[in-house]
């Protein structure tokens, strides 16, 4: 189950944390260091929740997330306990300095139901969809898995997601769009791999891919 709440970001013993304002034991039935998917201000990451006793838990904030948020400010946080952390970017042969390729064009593949996020990554990386499925696993992808897959392929993206909130969208040259709970790839003003018209007003969020 996914939980949404607000919490300030603060430091303690040279580490940054966000608090969880409910008894995690009672809500989830889980104890110990709980693997979770977390999203703060549109930035997703995986972590293990840190127990502080009596069902109270903290969310450890990675450095890459800390650089994009303000200490002391309250943020809306989405948190979803998972069975295990994916860590799909481990042992990657690529890096930001040496990505899988330079994105100077997109070879379109049809967006497949249940694999929309995988299709976006495959088109950006220029690799077969089967390779991305093997990397990410099957099932509907989350923002965190998509970004981790982009990290695996050494593909760069903006530090923050944009939330249009129903307003007009001025998409950048290349971005992944969360459109009504489906992930789509937008490149040079067109959506790749879809035949239906896309209503920008249904855009929940998007992240620019740096090309």
C-alpha positions in Angstrom: 0.0 0.0 0.0 1.2 3.5 -0.8 1.1 6.2 2.0 1.1 10.0 1.4 1.9 12.5 4.2 3.8 15.7 4.8 7.1 16.0 6.8 9.9 18.4 7.1 13.4 17.4 6.0 16.0 17.7 8.8 19.5 16.6 9.7 20.7 14.5 12.6 24.2 13.3 13.1 25.3 14.5 9.7 22.5 12.7 7.9 19.2 13.9 6.5 15.8 12.4 7.3 12.1 12.8 6.8 9.8 11.6 9.5 6.8 9.3 9.2 3.8 10.7 11.2 2.1 7.4 12.0 2.9 4.0 13.7 4.4 2.0 10.8 4.0 -1.3 12.7 0.3 -0.8 13.1 -0.3 0.5 9.6 1.9 -2.0 7.7 2.4 -5.0 10.0 6.1 -4.7 9.1 9.1 -4.4 11.4 12.9 -4.0 11.1 14.6 -2.0 8.3 11.7 -1.9 5.8 12.6 -1.6 2.0 10.5 1.2 0.5 9.9 3.3 -2.6 9.8 6.9 -1.7 9.0 10.1 -3.7 9.7 13.6 -2.4 8.9 16.6 -4.6 8.7 14.4 -7.7 12.1 12.8 -7.0 11.9 9.1 -6.4 14.4 6.8 -4.7 14.6 3.5 -2.8 15.7 3.1 0.8 15.3 1.1 3.9 13.2 2.8 6.6 15.1 3.3 9.9 13.3 2.1 13.1 13.4 4.4 16.1 11.3 2.3 18.5 7.6 1.9 19.2 6.6 1.9 15.5 8.3 5.2 14.8 10.4 5.3 11.6 12.6 7.7 9.7 13.2 8.0 5.9 16.9 8.4 5.1 17.4 11.0 2.4 20.1 10.3 -0.2 22.5 13.0 -1.1 21.2 13.4 -4.6 17.7 14.1 -3.2 19.1 16.4 -0.4 20.7 18.6 -3.0 17.3 19.3 -4.5 15.3 20.0 -1.3 15.4 22.6 1.5 16.1 21.6 5.1 13.3 22.5 7.4 10.7 22.8 4.7 7.7 20.5 4.7 7.2 18.3 1.7 4.5 15.9 0.5 6.0 12.4 0.7 4.8 9.2 -1.0 6.1 6.0 0.6 5.4 2.4 -0.4 6.9 -0.6 1.4 8.2 -3.2 -1.0 9.6 -6.7 -0.7 13.1 -5.9 -1.8 15.1 -3.1 -3.2 15.7 -3.4 -6.9 19.1 -1.8 -7.2 18.9 -2.3 -10.9 21.7 0.1 -11.7 24.3 -2.0 -9.9 27.2 -3.3 -11.9 26.4 -1.0 -14.8 29.0 -0.8 -17.6 27.8 2.8 -18.3 28.1 6.2 -16.6 26.9 9.8 -17.1 30.3 10.4 -18.8 30.0 7.3 -21.0 26.3 6.6 -21.6 24.9 3.8 -23.7 24.5 6.4 -26.5 24.0 10.0 -27.4 20.3 10.7 -27.9 20.1 12.4 -31.3 17.0 10.5 -32.5 14.4 8.0 -31.4 13.7 4.7 -33.0 10.0 4.3 -32.1 8.6 1.1 -30.6 4.9 0.6 -29.8 4.0 1.3 -26.2 2.8 -2.0 -24.7 0.2 -2.2 -21.9 1.9 -2.9 -18.6 5.3 -2.0 -20.0 4.9 1.7 -20.8 7.8 2.8 -18.6 10.0 0.0 -20.0 9.2 1.1 -23.6 10.3 4.7 -22.8 13.6 3.5 -21.4 14.2 1.2 -24.4 13.6 4.0 -26.9 15.9 6.4 -25.0 18.7 3.8 -24.6 18.3 2.5 -28.1 18.2 -1.1 -26.9 15.7 -4.0 -27.3 12.6 -3.9 -25.1 13.5 -7.4 -23.9 16.8 -6.0 -22.5 14.9 -3.4 -20.4 12.4 -5.9 -19.2 15.2 -8.2 -18.0 16.8 -5.2 -16.2 13.6 -3.8 -14.6 11.5 -6.8 -14.3 7.9 -7.1 -15.5 4.9 -5.2 -14.2 4.0 -1.5 -14.1 7.1 0.6 -13.6 7.4 3.3 -11.0 9.3 6.6 -11.4 12.0 5.2 -9.2 12.6 2.2 -11.4 12.5 4.2 -14.5 15.1 6.7 -13.2 17.3 3.9 -11.9 17.2 2.2 -15.3 18.2 5.6 -16.9 21.1 5.7 -14.4 22.0 2.2 -15.4 22.3 3.3 -19.1 24.1 6.5 -18.1 21.3 8.7 -19.4 21.0 12.1 -17.8 17.7 13.8 -16.7 16.6 16.9 -14.8 16.9 17.0 -11.0 13.2 17.7 -10.5 9.9 16.6 -12.0 7.5 19.2 -13.2 3.8 19.1 -12.1 1.6 21.1 -14.5 -1.5 20.6 -12.4 -3.8 20.8 -15.3 -2.3 23.9 -16.8 -0.7 24.3 -20.3 2.4 22.1 -20.9 5.5 23.4 -22.5 7.3 20.2 -22.9 11.1 20.3 -23.3 12.8 18.7 -26.3 12.8 15.3 -24.7 11.0 14.1 -21.6 9.2 11.1 -20.0 5.6 12.0 -19.2 3.3 10.5 -16.6 0.0 10.9 -18.4 -3.0 9.7 -16.5 -0.9 6.9 -14.8 0.8 5.8 -18.1 4.4 6.7 -19.0 5.0 8.1 -22.4 8.0 9.4 -24.2 7.8 12.9 -25.8 10.5 13.9 -28.3 10.6 17.0 -30.4 6.9 17.7 -29.9 5.6 14.2 -30.6 4.7 11.3 -28.4 6.5 8.1 -29.5 4.9 4.8 -29.9 1.3 5.8 -29.5 -1.5 6.2 -32.1 -4.1 7.9 -29.9 -4.2 11.7 -29.3 -2.7 12.7 -26.0 -4.5 15.3 -23.9 -1.8 17.4 -22.2 -4.3 18.4 -19.5 -4.0 14.8 -18.2 -0.3 15.2 -17.6 0.4 14.4 -14.0 4.2 15.1 -14.2 7.1 14.9 -16.5 10.9 14.7 -16.2 13.2 16.2 -18.8 15.7 13.9 -20.4 18.9 15.9 -21.1 20.0 15.4 -24.7 
